[in-house]
Amino acid sequence: VSLIEEIREQPAAVLRLLDSQREHVGRIGAALAVRDPLLIVVAARGSSDHAAIYAQYVFGALHRLPVALATPALTSLYGVAPRMERAVVVGISQSGQSPDVVGVLEAARGQGAPTVAITNAPASELASAAEHVIDIGAGPERATAATKTYTSSLVAVAMLADALAVGRRDALGGDDAGRSAALDAVPTAMETALASEPSVESVARAWASQDNCIVLGRGFEYATAREWALKLKELAQVAADPYSAADFQHGPLALVEPGYPILAVAPSGVPNASMRVLLHRLRGDYHVDLVVISDDPGTRDLGTASLELPGGTAEWTQPVVSILPAQLFAYHVTAARGLDTESPRWISKVTLTR
Amino acid sequence: VSLIEEIREQPAAVLRLLDSQREHVGRIGAALAVRDPLLIVVAARGSSDHAAIYAQYVFGALHRLPVALATPALTSLYGVAPRMERAVVVGISQSGQSPDVVGVLEAARGQGAPTVAITNAPASELASAAEHVIDIGAGPERATAATKTYTSSLVAVAMLADALAVGRRDALGGDDAGRSAALDAVPTAMETALASEPSVESVARAWASQDNCIVLGRGFEYATAREWALKLKELAQVAADPYSAADFQHGPLALVEPGYPILAVAPSGVPNASMRVLLHRLRGDYHVDLVVISDDPGTRDLGTASLELPGGTAEWTQPVVSILPAQLFAYHVTAARGLDTESPRWISKVTLTR
């Protein structure tokens, strides 16, 4: 099994997760709802940290819950665990081995806070430390770069947020049936997104001589921008710097000059209008080289080149689909640069940071 | 007044803030303590967002409080404000004009949550929106790049965290007298740090041909790594990518090769031992070009070059001092590259993101 096969396996992995874990996650959601949490604390590292950023938007948007991304160093280095009363504490780690993520969950459980592990390793330390476990069941991931464990972790977060809302309208106005339909539509949208691989490959080959770039996203898609940049760094050795479109204008814009490579994830949805204004300015006034991921033809037209998404995905589940052309792009840039797609130099699959 | 003068004004600005606002902030702390908050929500953008990251560590370390960095886009774009009952909500903006930061504070106040504005503009919208205002009183900042408003915002955060702990031991074991002494020692340490400018200038001149780099920090100094990277981007047009030392090993390490420029902030303190292991490996195994900021001679010796800090600063106030050689470094790299230190291209002092 190679990286490209793992990328292509993702719709099947997500379908399996939705089919096999929906009831189990439903029970977890019911157990958490009884506790009437006032906040979510998420502990994660690496790609899982981008799933945590997604969680920040999903729990914020559907539940109006503030989400604190844990600073595991405070627990592991300073021995100071946060007070987590009234919090639901979620640890995300595909390997379940990250000692500092495990440390946060152990501290939370010691305080009596409900804990959830999202992991591909249901027999791991992280799973043992948690009261509730969502086994993403993505199967062994052999390539060093996380792909199917990333999208499956996003889906687990989305399922958990849905389960916590069961029986009432969420803050975006959706109901049980609407959210279920949104989740059920994801695997097919993923298949369609992957079908654009030949066109992604040709854009990637033309782009592959770039050594650095800026990656933009906003709202739910900020997580996608972060994850796209990480894949480009670890696989393709491209120094890719991710920004929310708002923060980008506070300083990093100074880097831009004609031909500067910018990548943007800008699907339909609430931030699309402001993203279009920014991308239009970047092309028209700054003459950047712009690759855009979008389902919207007008937004794609703003790019020097573009990667296509299928339309009709609910905004809160969109990042599960949006990352696919980004993964394919990073894969084909890596291949075009003659680099190792399976085992990037220096890094390990499991990093035991404390 | 020019950027370099504003950099040099910082010890005086901080001394003034400590002298003039200590009692006022003490009263705010007492008012907040009565509410027994379970979390802190911070809203900020740009450099102020790095003050928010500092707040995450300070309130976590001294108070065991989880800190959620607000996602202002949820409020401003999606109209979904987080539930902020049991939260203290802090907005940080030197201009006090950022509409999305103002939006979070207005929503919090509407919910009855206590709100604090940290700003250099006490007549601003942000100040009007907040129940409590800490006027950092740094005086007009004319250069586009934030320097004195950044360090003064950090000090305001530190004063607020101290005030909230008055009368009891904090989670790091400190008492009122110890925390007061730590704050009082900051201006002199800042003076000493600035006195190393000639040596910083010569390191910066030798380094100035770099176009990209990685910036590392950990724990409290993660905020410094982020702010150092932002100054290098906006002023010197160096694509500087900041990481916590832990996250760096999850992927971005793949970018590194012999001669790759890495900057690290690694003062004495709890994370120093693990930072030294990483820096030793980066020099010995990967042969990177390494510039280290530290008060510890053994840590400085790990660098190809180093920038000196005075010793004896309490770890929780260290970022106020650690950023100074970083600012001087960015300033002198910018000057050596022949770029405009006062008005970097494209960006405005005040960015009205929504």
Interface residues (C-beta under 8 A of the other chain):
Chain A: L38 L39 V41 R45 G46 S47 D49 Q56 Y57 G60 A61 R64 L65 P66 V67 A68 L69 A70 T71 P72 A73 L74 L77 Y78 V80 A81 P82 R83 M84 E85 R86 A87 D100 A145 A171 L172 N212 R218 G219 L230 K233 E234 L235 Q237 A239 D241 S244 A246 D247 Q249 H250 G251 P252 L253 A254 L255 V256 V270 P271 S274 Y286 P344 R345 W346 I347 T351 T353 R354
Chain B: L38 L39 V41 R45 G46 S47 D49 Q56 Y57 G60 A61 R64 L65 P66 V67 A68 L69 A70 T71 P72 A73 L74 L77 Y78 V80 A81 P82 R83 M84 E85 R86 A87 D100 A145 A171 L172 N212 R218 G219 L230 K233 E234 L235 Q237 A239 D241 S244 A246 D247 Q249 H250 G251 P252 L253 A254 L255 V256 V270 P271 S274 Y286 P344 R345 W346 I347 T351 T353 R354
